[in-house]
Amino acid sequence: MTRVYLPLSLALLADLHASGELTVTDDAVVAPDDSEEGEYAALMTAADASAAMLTGPGRRVVVVAELDKEPETGWTVPLKRLVAVHADTEDRPADADPDEDLGWYGVQEIPALLGSHEPE
């Protein structure tokens, strides 16, 4: 299995939840290996890409998918391939520390995560 980290915004997470799938973009990050360090590095790289999507204060969101092989841009990933969601626990200012850790959410918690905050 290949673990892929896909940066999103809350609005894109809402789209994913509504449609049941998401399209892989150039921002997708593949973990170099299955070590804790490799996965953390991939997560934080995707978190930086998520932060770049924000136009002001907001929340970084990264979804994690397990795929049979490394994805290509334009591939569609179904919601059922997601294994985790990482997101800031609250809106952060535009100048927030880029190394701050994200909270972990189970895929089944997406509705609650979306319901507790307005998408940016």
N, C-alpha and C positions, 0 to 999 in steps of 0.2 A: 504494500500500500504506500501511496505517496500522500503526505500530509501537505495541504495547500492552505495558505493564509490569505484571505481575500478582504482587502480594506473596503469599508462601506461608510456611509453616513446613516443616521437614524431613518432618513427618508428612503434611502436605498434598502435598508433592512425591512422597512414597511412594504416596499415593492416586492422584495423577495418573499416575504410572508404571504402577501396577497396572491402572487403568481405561482408560488411553489418552485421557482427556479431562479437562477441568476446566471448572467453571462460573464465568463472569465475575461478580465481586461489585462492590459499590460502591467498593471499594478500588483497582480497576483505574485505571492512569494512562496516558493517551495522550500521547505526545511531541508538543509543540506544533509541531515542525517536524523536519526530518531533519538539523539541524545537530548537531555534537558537543555543544555546550552544551545544546541542547534535550533531546537524548537523555539526557545525564548528569543534568540536572535531574529528568527523569521517573524515571530509575533511582533516584535518591536519595530522591525522594518515596515511591516504592514500597518502598524499603528501610526508611524510617521506619514505614510501615504494617506491614511484616513484623515490625519490632522491637516494635511495639505488640501483636502477637499472642503474643509470648513472655511467659511468666509468671515467668521468672527467667533464669538464664544460658541461652544457646542460640545458634543461628545464624540470621541473616536470610537469606531466600531470595527471589529475584525471578526469574520466568521471563519471557522476552520472546517475544511472538508477533507475526507479521505477518499482518494481516487485510485483507480487501478494503475494509472500511469500519470506522468507529468502532463498537466493540461496545456492546451494551446489557446491563445487569445481567440475569443469568439465561441469557444465551447460553452455549452449550457450545463450547469451543475444543478441537479434537483435538490430540493430541500432535504430529502431523505439521506443525502450523502454528507450532510453537516453533522459534526460531532460536538461542536462547542461554539459559543459566542463569547467574545471578549469585548467589553465596553467600559468606558468611564462610568463611574457610579453616579456622577452628576455632571452638569455642564461645567466646562472649564474655560477660563479666560483664554483669549487668543495667544497670550504670551506665557502660557503655562509651561511647566517643566516637561520637556519632551520625553524624559526618561521615566515619568511616573507610570506605575503599573496599572494595568486594566483589571477590572473585575471579571470574574468568570461566571457565565450563565449557561445552563443547559439549554439545548435547542427548544425544549418544551416551554421554556420561560420567555420566548420571544414575545408572545402577546402581552405578558405582564411588563416586559421591558419597554415595549412600544406604548402601552397604556399609561405608563407612569410619567411620560415625557412627551412634549410636543416635538415632532420631527423638525429639524432645521431646514 
